Amino acid sequence: QEPEQQALIHKARIFYMAGFFLTVSPDSALHVAEYASKNDKIFGLNIAAPFIIEFFGSQLDAMLPHSDFVFGNEIEWAVFGKVHKFKSEDLGEIALEASALPKANQRPRVCVVTQGAHMVLVCSQGEIKKFAVPKVPLDEIVDTNGAGDSFVGGFLAALARGWPVEDCVALGTYVAGQVIRQSGCAFPNHPPTFKRESDE
């Protein structure tokens, strides 16, 4: 509630939070999510880990009505479906059902499933879109830590530019593909070579 923090919140257009924050200060997390929802600003939430769903489920569920984008990997979405007693065990169907949960504003929720080298699923408004992940040769993979966070960073960077979801996924997978070639969650020194298909 301090003026400096409020000024930053009011200035932002897109908010992003990892589920880990719910273990520390769920009230402040919900405050920001509610503000974004009420003021037509985008709020993204990363499930972050299965234990968030299992042990901080009520805090996570309180965030969902205000979350426009929900990110998670295949393990996290599987646990989400199990804990919420969804009938299907199919990851796309789980994320699709999660996308249809009650929402505090009129903006449709988009649920994104990452599966390592396998298809990225984007689920919203009754539709499951599948996107291939560019192959990274095994001998070029150095460290996969931070791959999911890197994907979300690229996705949100594209979203901030107003790009469509397919370009958001493409930039996300490009960034993740670059980061896993480095030791630690770092970007390579060379300039990025990413190009949108629409720019080619």
C-alpha positions as CSV (number, residue, x, y, z in Angstrom):
1,Q,0.0,0.0,0.0
2,E,3.0,2.3,0.0
3,P,2.8,5.2,-2.5
4,E,5.9,4.0,-4.4
5,Q,4.5,0.5,-4.8
6,Q,1.1,1.8,-5.8
7,A,2.6,4.0,-8.5
8,L,4.3,1.0,-10.0
9,I,1.1,-1.0,-9.9
10,H,-0.9,1.8,-11.6
11,K,1.7,2.2,-14.3
12,A,1.9,-1.5,-15.3
13,R,-0.2,-3.0,-18.1
14,I,0.7,-6.6,-17.6
15,F,1.2,-8.4,-14.3
16,Y,2.8,-11.8,-13.8
17,M,3.2,-13.9,-10.7
18,A,4.6,-17.3,-9.9
19,G,2.6,-19.5,-7.6
20,F,5.5,-19.6,-5.1
21,F,4.5,-16.1,-4.0
22,L,1.3,-17.5,-2.6
23,T,3.4,-19.3,0.1
24,V,4.7,-15.9,1.3
25,S,2.1,-13.2,0.9
26,P,-1.2,-14.4,-0.6
27,D,-3.0,-11.3,0.4
28,S,-0.7,-9.0,-1.5
29,A,-0.9,-11.4,-4.5
30,L,-4.7,-11.3,-4.5
31,H,-4.6,-7.5,-4.1
32,V,-2.6,-7.1,-7.3
33,A,-4.7,-9.7,-9.2
34,E,-8.0,-8.0,-8.2
35,Y,-6.6,-4.6,-9.2
36,A,-5.6,-5.9,-12.6
37,S,-9.0,-7.6,-13.1
38,K,-11.0,-4.4,-12.1
39,N,-8.8,-2.1,-14.2
40,D,-8.8,-4.1,-17.5
41,K,-5.1,-5.0,-17.1
42,I,-3.7,-8.4,-17.9
43,F,-2.7,-10.8,-15.1
44,G,-0.7,-13.9,-15.7
45,L,-0.2,-16.7,-13.2
46,N,2.2,-19.6,-13.2
47,I,1.2,-22.6,-11.2
48,A,4.9,-23.1,-10.6
49,A,4.9,-26.5,-8.8
50,P,2.6,-29.3,-7.9
51,F,2.8,-28.6,-4.1
52,I,1.2,-25.2,-4.7
53,I,-1.9,-26.9,-5.9
54,E,-1.8,-29.6,-3.2
55,F,-1.0,-27.4,-0.1
56,F,-1.9,-23.8,-1.2
57,G,-4.9,-24.8,-3.2
58,S,-7.3,-22.3,-1.7
59,Q,-4.9,-19.4,-2.3
60,L,-4.4,-20.5,-5.9
61,D,-8.1,-20.9,-6.4
62,A,-8.7,-17.3,-5.1
63,M,-6.4,-16.0,-7.8
64,L,-8.0,-17.8,-10.7
65,P,-11.0,-15.6,-11.2
66,H,-8.6,-12.7,-11.8
67,S,-6.1,-14.6,-13.9
68,D,-6.2,-14.0,-17.7
69,F,-3.3,-16.4,-18.5
70,V,-2.5,-19.5,-16.4
71,F,0.8,-21.3,-17.2
72,G,1.8,-24.8,-16.1
73,N,3.7,-27.8,-17.2
74,E,2.3,-31.3,-17.8
75,I,2.8,-32.5,-14.2
76,E,1.3,-29.3,-12.7
77,W,-1.8,-29.5,-14.9
78,A,-2.2,-33.2,-14.2
79,V,-2.2,-32.5,-10.4
80,F,-4.6,-29.6,-11.0
81,G,-7.1,-31.8,-12.7
82,K,-6.8,-34.5,-10.0
83,V,-7.2,-32.0,-7.1
84,H,-10.1,-30.3,-8.7
85,K,-11.7,-33.7,-9.5
86,F,-12.0,-33.1,-13.2
87,K,-13.3,-36.1,-15.1
88,S,-10.7,-36.2,-17.9
89,E,-7.0,-37.0,-17.4
90,D,-6.2,-35.5,-20.8
91,L,-4.0,-32.4,-20.3
92,G,-5.8,-30.4,-23.0
93,E,-9.2,-31.2,-21.5
94,I,-8.0,-30.3,-18.0
95,A,-6.6,-27.0,-19.1
96,L,-9.7,-26.3,-21.2
97,E,-12.0,-27.0,-18.2
98,A,-9.8,-24.7,-16.0
99,S,-10.1,-22.0,-18.6
100,A,-13.9,-22.1,-18.2
101,L,-13.9,-21.7,-14.4
102,P,-15.6,-18.6,-13.1
103,K,-13.9,-15.3,-14.2
104,A,-14.2,-11.9,-12.5
105,N,-14.1,-10.0,-15.8
106,Q,-15.2,-10.5,-19.4
107,R,-11.8,-11.3,-20.7
108,P,-11.5,-15.1,-21.5
109,R,-9.0,-17.1,-19.6
110,V,-6.2,-18.7,-21.5
111,C,-4.5,-21.8,-20.0
112,V,-1.2,-22.8,-21.4
113,V,0.4,-26.3,-21.0
114,T,4.1,-26.8,-21.6
115,Q,5.4,-30.3,-22.1
116,G,9.1,-30.0,-22.6
117,A,10.0,-30.9,-26.1
118,H,6.4,-31.9,-26.9
119,M,3.4,-29.8,-28.0
120,V,2.5,-26.6,-26.3
121,L,-1.3,-26.5,-25.6
122,V,-3.2,-23.3,-25.5
123,C,-6.7,-23.8,-24.2
124,S,-9.5,-21.2,-24.2
125,Q,-13.1,-20.6,-25.2
126,G,-13.8,-24.2,-25.9
127,E,-10.8,-24.7,-28.1
128,I,-7.4,-26.5,-27.7
129,K,-4.7,-25.2,-30.0
130,K,-1.5,-27.2,-30.3
131,F,1.9,-25.8,-31.3
132,A,5.0,-27.8,-32.1
133,V,8.2,-27.0,-30.2
134,P,11.3,-26.5,-32.3
135,K,13.8,-29.3,-31.8
136,V,17.0,-28.7,-29.9
137,P,19.7,-31.3,-30.6
138,L,20.5,-33.3,-27.5
139,D,24.2,-32.5,-27.7
140,E,23.3,-28.7,-27.5
141,I,21.3,-29.0,-24.3
142,V,23.3,-27.9,-21.3
143,D,20.8,-27.0,-18.5
144,T,17.0,-27.3,-18.6
145,N,16.6,-25.3,-15.3
146,G,14.5,-22.3,-16.0
147,A,13.1,-23.5,-19.3
148,G,9.5,-23.0,-18.2
149,D,10.2,-19.5,-16.8
150,S,12.0,-18.6,-20.0
151,F,9.1,-19.7,-22.1
152,V,6.7,-17.6,-20.1
153,G,9.1,-14.6,-20.4
154,G,9.1,-14.9,-24.2
155,F,5.4,-15.4,-24.3
156,L,4.6,-12.3,-22.2
157,A,7.1,-10.2,-24.1
158,A,5.2,-11.0,-27.3
159,L,1.9,-10.4,-25.6
160,A,3.1,-7.0,-24.5
161,R,3.8,-6.2,-28.2
162,G,0.3,-7.1,-29.1
163,W,1.2,-10.3,-31.0
164,P,-1.3,-13.1,-31.5
165,V,-1.1,-16.2,-29.4
166,E,0.8,-18.3,-32.0
167,D,3.6,-15.7,-32.1
168,C,3.6,-15.6,-28.3
169,V,4.1,-19.4,-28.2
170,A,6.7,-19.1,-30.9
171,L,8.8,-16.5,-29.0
172,G,8.3,-18.4,-25.8
173,T,9.7,-21.6,-27.3
174,Y,12.5,-19.7,-29.0
175,V,13.6,-18.1,-25.7
176,A,13.4,-21.4,-23.8
177,G,15.4,-23.1,-26.6
178,Q,18.2,-20.6,-26.3
179,V,18.3,-20.7,-22.5
180,I,18.6,-24.5,-22.2
181,R,21.8,-24.2,-24.3
182,Q,23.4,-22.2,-21.5
183,S,24.6,-23.1,-18.0
184,G,22.1,-21.5,-15.6
185,C,19.1,-19.5,-16.6
186,A,21.0,-17.1,-18.9
187,F,20.6,-15.8,-22.5
188,P,23.4,-16.3,-25.0
189,N,25.7,-13.4,-25.9
190,H,24.9,-13.4,-29.6
191,P,22.0,-11.3,-30.9
192,P,18.6,-13.0,-31.1
193,T,17.7,-14.5,-34.4
194,F,13.9,-14.9,-33.8
195,K,11.6,-13.9,-36.6
196,R,7.9,-14.1,-36.8
197,E,6.4,-16.0,-39.6
198,S,4.4,-13.0,-40.6
199,D,7.7,-11.0,-41.0
200,E,9.3,-13.5,-43.3
